[in-house]
Amino acid sequence: MACNGQHPRVGIFAIISDEQGRLLMGRRLSKLGRGHWGFPGGHLEQGEGFFECVQRETLEETGLHVLATKVVGVTNDVFNELDKHYVTVFTECSRQDNGQQPETLEPQKCEGWVWKTPEEIRIMAERRDGKQQLFLPVEHLVLQGALL
């Protein structure tokens, strides 16, 4: 099924863990996924590689300098209500300075950054009461078993 003849876009997300194994997440404020928890990231630009993109987006959103080390999952995400279709690439990233903490540098896009345990994220993904908490690509990744 095509979305108004548009082609899917590519989204890239950073999975960043702290020393306790918690993952960095923020509550989205943009139209796509408003109110849901997601990882730092954004759109792949023309001619850009996955790692280059996720490192740039993470720095722009959080101020963190990260090193992307590997692709850990890919999801196919259709947002019917907004007529959008994304292929989302998830990358494992490490902070170049473990002492550096994330800042909210784009407050119009994210309400703030927090560290969540994999168990907390898994529980959010498995909710079946109609109250989705995770951004759709993140939920898909967790339900595929690729994250936890």
C-alpha positions in Angstrom: 0.0 0.0 0.0 1.5 3.3 -1.1 1.3 6.5 1.0 0.1 9.1 -1.5 2.7 8.0 -4.0 5.5 9.0 -1.7 8.6 6.9 -1.1 9.6 5.8 2.4 12.1 8.0 4.2 15.0 6.7 6.2 15.2 7.5 10.0 18.3 6.7 12.1 18.3 6.3 15.9 21.1 6.0 18.4 21.0 3.4 21.2 23.3 4.8 23.9 23.8 3.1 27.2 25.2 4.4 30.4 27.5 2.6 32.9 24.4 0.8 34.5 23.1 -0.4 31.1 20.3 2.1 31.0 19.4 3.5 27.6 19.0 7.2 26.7 15.4 8.1 25.7 13.4 11.3 25.3 9.7 12.1 25.1 8.9 13.4 21.6 7.2 16.7 21.0 7.1 16.7 17.2 3.9 15.8 15.3 5.2 12.3 14.4 5.1 10.4 17.7 4.1 13.2 20.0 4.2 12.1 23.6 6.0 8.8 22.9 9.4 7.8 24.1 12.2 7.5 21.5 15.9 7.5 21.1 18.0 10.4 19.8 18.1 10.5 16.0 16.6 11.9 12.8 16.5 11.8 9.1 19.3 10.5 6.8 20.4 13.3 4.5 21.4 13.0 0.8 24.8 11.3 0.5 25.1 10.7 4.3 26.1 7.4 5.8 24.2 5.8 8.7 26.9 6.4 11.3 27.6 9.9 10.1 23.9 10.7 10.4 23.4 9.3 13.8 26.5 11.0 15.2 25.4 14.3 13.8 21.8 14.0 15.0 22.8 12.9 18.5 25.2 15.9 18.8 22.5 18.3 17.6 19.8 16.9 19.9 21.8 16.1 23.1 25.2 17.7 22.8 26.7 14.2 23.2 29.7 13.2 21.1 29.1 9.5 20.2 30.8 6.9 18.2 28.4 4.6 16.2 29.7 1.1 16.2 27.1 -1.1 14.5 23.6 -1.4 13.1 21.5 -3.4 15.6 18.2 -3.4 13.9 16.0 -2.1 11.1 12.2 -1.6 11.2 9.5 -0.9 8.7 7.2 1.8 10.1 3.9 3.0 8.5 2.2 5.9 10.2 -1.2 5.7 8.5 -2.7 8.6 10.3 0.0 11.0 9.0 0.4 9.2 5.6 4.1 8.6 6.4 6.3 5.6 5.9 9.8 5.1 7.3 12.5 2.5 7.2 14.3 3.1 10.5 17.9 2.0 11.2 19.0 1.6 14.8 22.6 1.9 15.7 24.6 1.1 18.8 26.6 4.1 19.9 29.0 4.8 22.7 29.7 8.1 24.4 33.2 9.4 23.7 33.1 10.9 27.3 31.2 8.8 29.7 31.0 11.7 32.2 29.1 13.9 29.7 25.4 14.0 30.3 22.8 14.8 27.7 21.3 18.3 27.3 17.9 19.2 25.7 19.2 21.2 22.8 16.0 21.1 20.7 13.2 21.7 23.2 10.7 22.0 20.5 11.3 18.4 19.5 12.0 16.7 22.8 10.8 17.4 26.4 14.0 16.1 27.9 16.4 13.1 28.1 16.3 10.3 30.7 18.0 7.0 31.2 15.6 4.0 31.2 16.4 0.3 31.9 15.8 -2.2 29.1 13.1 -3.8 31.4 11.2 -0.5 31.6 11.4 -0.2 27.8 10.2 -3.8 27.3 7.3 -3.3 29.6 6.2 -0.1 27.7 6.4 -2.1 24.4 4.2 -4.9 25.7 1.3 -2.7 26.9 -1.9 -3.9 25.5 -4.3 -1.3 27.0 -4.3 1.0 24.0 -2.0 3.5 25.6 1.1 3.3 23.4 4.1 4.8 25.2 7.0 4.0 22.8 7.5 5.7 19.4 6.4 3.2 16.8 9.8 2.3 15.4 11.2 1.7 19.0 8.2 -0.5 19.8 8.7 -2.5 16.6 12.4 -3.0 17.5 11.6 -4.2 21.0 8.9 -6.6 19.8 11.3 -8.0 17.2 13.6 -8.9 20.0 16.4 -6.9 18.5 16.8 -4.5 21.5 16.4 -6.5 24.6 
